Amino acid sequence: MEPCAPMSEHPQNERLRLRIVGLDCVTCSLVIRRALEDVKGVRNVGVSYMMDLALVDYDPGLVSKEEIMSAVKKTGYDVVSVAT
């Protein structure tokens, strides 16, 4: 997984931890990462197919958790758990 930038770079940001079902390869990770990077308000993304995990730094004033999860679901993957 590519590391997310330290949170101190954007003090208003929050970090979202998403458990994603069906990540099988690097290409799967890239699809999700690119989809999340296109969401306005998402600052940084790290995705690991080996851990079925995405870490998303985002500005809650610009995007909601639900919008982030929706972007993942639009790629064909399911989010089964969310933690901040």
C-alpha positions in Angstrom: 0.0 0.0 0.0 1.3 3.4 -0.8 1.4 5.5 2.4 -0.9 8.4 2.9 0.7 11.7 3.6 0.9 12.7 7.3 -2.3 14.1 8.6 -0.6 17.3 9.8 -0.2 18.5 6.2 -4.0 19.1 6.1 -5.2 19.7 9.6 -8.9 19.9 8.6 -8.7 16.4 7.0 -10.1 13.2 8.4 -8.9 9.7 7.6 -11.3 7.0 6.6 -10.3 3.3 6.7 -12.4 1.2 4.3 -12.5 -2.6 4.2 -13.2 -3.6 0.6 -14.4 -6.9 -0.7 -13.0 -8.5 -3.9 -9.6 -6.9 -4.3 -7.6 -9.5 -6.1 -4.7 -7.8 -7.8 -2.8 -4.5 -8.3 -5.1 -3.5 -11.1 -8.1 -3.7 -8.7 -6.2 -1.4 -6.3 -5.4 1.0 -9.1 -9.1 1.2 -10.2 -10.2 2.1 -6.7 -7.4 4.5 -6.1 -8.1 6.4 -9.4 -11.8 6.5 -8.7 -11.2 7.9 -5.2 -8.6 10.4 -6.4 -11.3 11.8 -8.8 -13.6 12.7 -5.9 -13.5 16.3 -5.0 -12.3 16.7 -1.4 -10.3 13.5 -1.3 -6.7 14.6 -0.5 -4.8 11.3 -0.5 -5.5 7.6 -1.1 -3.6 4.4 -0.3 -5.1 1.0 -1.4 -3.8 -2.5 -0.6 -5.3 -5.5 -2.4 -3.5 -7.8 -0.1 -5.2 -6.3 2.9 -8.5 -5.5 1.3 -8.0 -2.0 2.6 -8.2 1.6 1.5 -7.0 4.6 3.6 -8.5 7.9 2.4 -7.6 11.3 3.7 -10.4 13.7 2.9 -11.9 17.1 3.7 -15.2 16.6 5.4 -16.3 20.1 4.4 -16.1 19.0 0.7 -17.0 15.3 0.7 -18.9 12.9 3.0 -18.1 9.4 3.9 -21.1 8.2 2.0 -19.9 9.9 -1.2 -16.5 8.2 -0.8 -18.1 4.8 -0.3 -20.3 5.4 -3.3 -17.3 6.1 -5.5 -15.9 2.7 -4.4 -19.2 1.0 -5.1 -19.4 2.5 -8.6 -16.2 0.6 -9.5 -18.0 -2.7 -8.7 -16.6 -3.4 -5.3 -18.3 -3.5 -1.9 -17.3 -1.7 1.2 -18.0 -3.9 4.2 -16.7 -1.8 7.0 -15.7 1.7 7.7 -13.6 3.2 10.5 -12.3 6.7 11.0 
